[in-house]
Amino acid sequence: MQPNNLILYPAAALVGMVIGSFLGLVADRWPRGEAIAAGRSRCRSCNVSLRAWDLVPIASYCLQGGRCCHCRVRLPIDLLLAELGGAVVAIIALHSASDFPGALAVGLFSGALLLLALLDARHFWLPDAVTLPLVLAGLASIVVLPEPGLANRLVGAVLGYSSLALVRLAYRIIRGHEGLGGGDPKLLAAIGAWLGATMLPAIVLGASLLALVWAGMMHLRGGGVGRMTVIPLGTPLAIAAIAALAWTG
């Protein structure tokens, strides 16, 4: 590691924690129809406004034992995961690109993936307002990220969407009800537009393995796992794409 990296990587992680905390706030407020930037953060249980030192990323969660410092109700673990995820994607962005524009592009992509992972895990929601612009941004990012090439990206976007859309259609015809959310094909299209068609098989395989682990954890925690069990596919897809970014970077 070069000496400057001893400063850059910790600094990127700190910035990423703050961004991850904000994305956790967005994932909490947006589906409820609340204004993102309006009002101070409050405990959902006791409605007490949180102080600045209650909001220090990661540290405040750990020091408070994962509980509200006022009413002691247990805080959602995804608040901590959002902050840790923000640190991870910031480091990946710094590591994956050779210049600032490329790092910024990777950071925006991985940050959007983190937000989608949080939204789908908690609310089973992959909003078009994020997935569709992410497809276009992936194609446009070739200006600062020349690899993969444009043809690979275009095929990736089309193949990503059509493969899951066909699976969704086939499941509905065979089972008579929905088995896949409408946002999942759009998310895979966005991933293909950024990472190219050649990366899609590994990402889908990784996401499938993560979904199996998710189901196994649900079973171990006493939840019934059967044909009607709902697992958010978008979350493992987003995590697998972030892992692919780290691997290829």
VMD Tcl script that draws the C-alpha trace (Angstrom):
set ca {
  {0.00 0.00 0.00}
  {1.32 3.43 -0.94}
  {1.63 6.01 1.88}
  {-1.11 8.20 0.41}
  {-3.47 5.22 0.47}
  {-3.10 5.13 4.25}
  {-4.98 8.43 4.23}
  {-7.23 8.02 1.18}
  {-8.86 4.71 2.09}
  {-9.77 5.61 5.71}
  {-11.01 9.00 4.50}
  {-13.13 7.31 1.82}
  {-14.52 4.91 4.42}
  {-15.52 7.80 6.72}
  {-17.24 9.65 3.87}
  {-18.91 6.40 2.85}
  {-20.27 5.87 6.38}
  {-21.93 9.28 6.28}
  {-23.38 8.59 2.83}
  {-24.54 5.16 3.96}
  {-26.27 6.74 6.96}
  {-28.07 9.12 4.60}
  {-29.09 6.26 2.29}
  {-30.47 4.42 5.33}
  {-32.54 7.52 6.11}
  {-33.81 7.64 2.52}
  {-34.71 3.94 2.60}
  {-36.66 4.54 5.82}
  {-38.50 7.75 4.89}
  {-39.12 7.45 1.13}
  {-41.50 4.45 1.20}
  {-43.46 6.13 4.00}
  {-44.01 9.21 1.84}
  {-42.03 11.41 4.23}
  {-39.82 14.28 3.10}
  {-36.20 13.13 3.03}
  {-34.60 16.33 4.33}
  {-37.44 17.67 6.49}
  {-37.03 17.60 10.23}
  {-34.47 16.07 12.55}
  {-34.03 12.35 12.88}
  {-36.28 10.85 15.55}
  {-36.70 7.51 17.23}
  {-39.67 5.72 15.65}
  {-40.67 4.34 19.05}
  {-40.49 7.31 21.47}
  {-40.41 10.16 18.89}
  {-37.52 11.89 20.71}
  {-35.23 13.95 18.46}
  {-31.80 12.38 18.19}
  {-28.78 14.46 19.15}
  {-25.70 14.87 16.97}
  {-23.72 12.32 18.99}
  {-26.58 9.83 18.61}
  {-26.02 9.90 14.85}
  {-22.28 9.25 14.59}
  {-22.08 6.44 12.00}
  {-21.39 2.97 13.41}
  {-19.90 4.28 16.67}
  {-23.18 5.50 18.18}
  {-24.95 2.24 17.25}
  {-22.25 0.13 18.87}
  {-21.85 2.30 21.99}
  {-25.60 2.24 22.58}
  {-25.77 -1.51 22.14}
  {-28.04 -1.21 19.11}
  {-30.78 0.47 21.16}
  {-32.33 3.91 21.34}
  {-30.53 5.89 24.05}
  {-33.88 7.24 25.30}
  {-36.46 4.43 25.29}
  {-33.97 1.55 24.83}
  {-36.01 -0.04 22.06}
  {-33.88 -2.16 19.72}
  {-32.85 -0.29 16.55}
  {-33.17 -1.93 13.11}
  {-29.94 -3.69 12.15}
  {-30.20 -2.28 8.63}
  {-29.19 1.15 10.01}
  {-25.81 -0.31 10.93}
  {-25.61 -2.30 7.69}
  {-26.29 0.87 5.66}
  {-23.35 2.65 7.30}
  {-21.04 -0.34 6.90}
  {-22.19 -0.75 3.31}
  {-21.47 2.91 2.61}
  {-17.89 2.47 3.83}
  {-17.47 -0.61 1.65}
  {-18.80 0.97 -1.55}
  {-16.67 4.09 -1.02}
  {-13.52 1.98 -0.74}
  {-14.56 -0.03 -3.81}
  {-15.09 3.19 -5.77}
  {-11.65 4.48 -4.80}
  {-10.01 1.16 -5.62}
  {-11.83 0.40 -8.87}
  {-11.12 3.52 -10.92}
  {-7.87 5.16 -11.97}
  {-9.13 8.76 -11.85}
  {-11.67 10.88 -10.00}
  {-14.44 10.87 -12.67}
  {-14.28 7.07 -12.86}
  {-14.30 6.72 -9.07}
  {-17.28 9.09 -8.86}
  {-19.18 7.03 -11.44}
  {-18.46 3.77 -9.61}
  {-19.45 5.43 -6.33}
  {-22.79 6.59 -7.75}
  {-23.53 3.14 -9.16}
  {-22.59 1.25 -6.01}
  {-24.40 3.80 -3.83}
  {-27.57 3.34 -5.89}
  {-27.19 -0.43 -5.53}
  {-26.88 -0.04 -1.75}
  {-30.05 2.07 -1.64}
  {-31.95 -0.48 -3.75}
  {-30.71 -3.33 -1.54}
  {-32.02 -1.53 1.55}
  {-35.37 -0.65 -0.05}
  {-35.99 -4.17 -1.29}
  {-34.92 -5.85 1.95}
  {-37.25 -3.73 4.07}
  {-40.10 -2.82 1.71}
  {-39.86 -5.23 -1.27}
  {-39.60 -2.16 -3.50}
  {-37.26 -1.34 -6.39}
  {-38.50 2.08 -7.56}
  {-38.41 2.98 -11.25}
  {-37.10 6.41 -10.20}
  {-33.80 4.68 -9.35}
  {-33.59 1.63 -11.63}
  {-34.48 3.28 -14.96}
  {-32.07 6.25 -14.68}
  {-29.45 3.74 -13.54}
  {-29.76 1.93 -16.89}
  {-29.16 5.14 -18.83}
  {-26.34 6.17 -16.49}
  {-24.68 2.81 -17.04}
  {-24.61 3.30 -20.79}
  {-23.43 6.91 -20.45}
  {-20.68 5.97 -17.98}
  {-18.62 4.58 -20.87}
  {-17.32 8.15 -21.21}
  {-15.32 7.76 -17.98}
  {-15.30 3.94 -17.70}
  {-14.32 2.58 -21.13}
  {-14.55 -1.06 -20.00}
  {-16.75 -2.93 -20.75}
  {-17.43 -1.67 -24.27}
  {-20.71 -0.16 -25.42}
  {-21.87 -3.28 -27.28}
  {-21.28 -5.40 -24.18}
  {-23.26 -2.90 -22.09}
  {-26.17 -2.76 -24.55}
  {-26.40 -6.54 -24.70}
  {-26.12 -6.66 -20.92}
  {-29.04 -4.25 -20.46}
  {-31.27 -6.10 -22.93}
  {-30.29 -9.57 -21.70}
  {-30.60 -8.57 -18.04}
  {-34.12 -7.26 -18.47}
  {-35.43 -9.90 -20.88}
  {-34.12 -12.90 -18.93}
  {-35.86 -12.03 -15.68}
  {-38.93 -10.67 -17.47}
  {-39.35 -14.03 -19.21}
  {-38.88 -15.89 -15.91}
  {-41.52 -13.65 -14.35}
  {-43.95 -14.26 -17.21}
  {-43.38 -18.03 -17.21}
  {-43.93 -18.25 -13.44}
  {-47.17 -16.27 -13.70}
  {-48.44 -18.55 -16.49}
  {-47.49 -21.78 -14.73}
  {-48.38 -20.84 -11.14}
  {-51.16 -18.37 -11.78}
  {-49.66 -15.66 -9.58}
  {-46.63 -13.40 -9.43}
  {-43.35 -14.98 -8.34}
  {-40.99 -12.15 -9.21}
  {-41.27 -8.41 -8.69}
  {-41.51 -6.03 -11.62}
  {-38.44 -4.12 -10.48}
  {-36.05 -7.08 -10.58}
  {-35.70 -7.21 -14.40}
  {-35.05 -3.45 -14.46}
  {-32.39 -3.77 -11.79}
  {-30.63 -6.55 -13.70}
  {-30.84 -4.40 -16.85}
  {-29.08 -1.59 -14.96}
  {-26.41 -4.00 -13.72}
  {-25.88 -5.25 -17.26}
  {-25.61 -1.68 -18.56}
  {-22.82 -0.97 -16.09}
  {-20.93 -4.27 -15.95}
  {-21.74 -5.82 -19.33}
  {-23.37 -9.05 -20.45}
  {-20.33 -11.18 -19.66}
  {-20.68 -10.49 -15.93}
  {-24.38 -11.34 -15.69}
  {-24.09 -15.15 -15.26}
  {-21.72 -14.79 -12.29}
  {-23.89 -12.08 -10.73}
  {-27.10 -14.11 -11.10}
  {-25.36 -17.18 -9.68}
  {-24.02 -15.20 -6.74}
  {-27.43 -13.64 -6.10}
  {-29.07 -17.07 -6.19}
  {-26.61 -18.40 -3.60}
  {-27.23 -15.37 -1.39}
  {-30.99 -15.91 -1.69}
  {-30.53 -19.51 -0.55}
  {-28.48 -18.31 2.43}
  {-31.25 -15.80 3.19}
  {-33.86 -18.57 3.14}
  {-31.66 -20.73 5.35}
  {-31.31 -17.93 7.90}
  {-35.09 -17.45 7.90}
  {-35.50 -21.16 8.60}
  {-32.96 -21.15 11.42}
  {-34.71 -18.18 13.03}
  {-37.92 -20.17 13.16}
  {-39.69 -18.72 10.15}
  {-41.49 -21.09 7.86}
  {-39.91 -21.39 4.41}
  {-42.13 -22.73 1.66}
  {-43.39 -22.07 -1.85}
  {-45.12 -18.86 -0.77}
  {-42.17 -17.46 1.19}
  {-41.20 -14.04 -0.17}
  {-37.50 -13.27 -0.52}
  {-36.37 -9.93 -2.01}
  {-34.31 -10.89 -5.07}
  {-33.21 -7.31 -5.63}
  {-31.16 -7.27 -2.44}
  {-28.92 -10.25 -3.33}
  {-28.68 -8.99 -6.93}
  {-27.41 -5.62 -5.71}
  {-24.97 -7.22 -3.26}
  {-23.65 -9.59 -5.94}
  {-23.14 -6.63 -8.31}
  {-21.20 -4.72 -5.63}
  {-19.05 -7.82 -5.07}
  {-18.45 -8.03 -8.82}
  {-17.31 -4.41 -8.81}
  {-14.81 -5.20 -6.06}
  {-13.61 -8.34 -7.87}
  {-13.13 -6.69 -11.26}
  {-11.61 -3.55 -9.76}
}
mol new
graphics top color blue
foreach p $ca { graphics top sphere $p radius 0.5 }
foreach p [lrange $ca 0 end-1] q [lrange $ca 1 end] { graphics top cylinder $p $q radius 0.2 }
display resetview
